Structure formats: C-alpha cells, structure tokens
Amino acid sequence: MEFLVTFQPIWTVIVAILFFGIVFWAFSGKRKKHYEDIAQSVVDEDDDALESTDKEKKHV
C-alpha cells in the first residue's frame, strides 16, 4: 500500500508531462504547414465532388 502512495504523485507528473508534450507537439509551428495541407485537401476534394455532380446533371 505504501508503494501506491509513493507511485501516485510520480504517475501524475509523468502523465501531465506527456499531456503537455503532446499538446505542444500538436500546436507547434512545424506542424502548421501539414495541417494547412490537410485542410486544403478537404476543400479540394469537395470542389472536385461538386464539379463531377454538375457534369452528371448536364448529361441527364
């Protein structure tokens, strides 16, 4: 039982460091270009889908 009393604060610190590390990594400036590319690809895919739908409507 004494082990758990000692381990709990250590575990809390490890998890907090891990959490803030992931948050910092996700929002770092190096990842910004990657996220912008992903966001743009979604918009491009929607535009392509709309264009193909318009072409299909013209053939009917």
N, C-alpha and C positions, 0 to 999 in steps of 0.2 A: 504494500500500500504506500509505503514511503517513496517507492520508485515513481509512482504516478504523481505524487505531489511535486517531485523534482522534475519530472519529464513534461508536465503540462505547460509550464511557462516557456520551456525551451521549444516545445512544439508550436506554441502560439507565435513566438518570434520567428521561427522558420517559415510558417505559413504566411505571416504578414510580409516578410521579405520576399517570398515567392510571389505573392499577390501584387505587391507594388512593382516588382521587377517585370511581371507580365504586362501590367498597365503601362509602365514606362516604355517597354519594347513596342507595344501596340500603337502608342501615340507618338513615337519618336519621329523625327523629321525624315529619317531614312526610309520609313515605310510609306510616307505620304504619296510619293510617285506611284507606288504599287497600288495603293487604294484608289487613286485617281484613275489609273488604267482600268481597274476592275469596274469602277462606277461608269466610266465611259463605254466600256464594252456592253454593259447592260442597256444603255441608251441606244447604242448602235444596233444591238440585236432587236430592240423594239422598233426602230426605224425600218430595219430590213423586213420584219414581220408585217408592218403596215404597208410597205411597198408591195410585197407579194400578195397581200389581201386585195389591194387596189387593182393589181394586174388580173387577179382571178375574177373580180367583179366586172372588169371590162370585157372579158371573154364570154361572159354569160349573156 
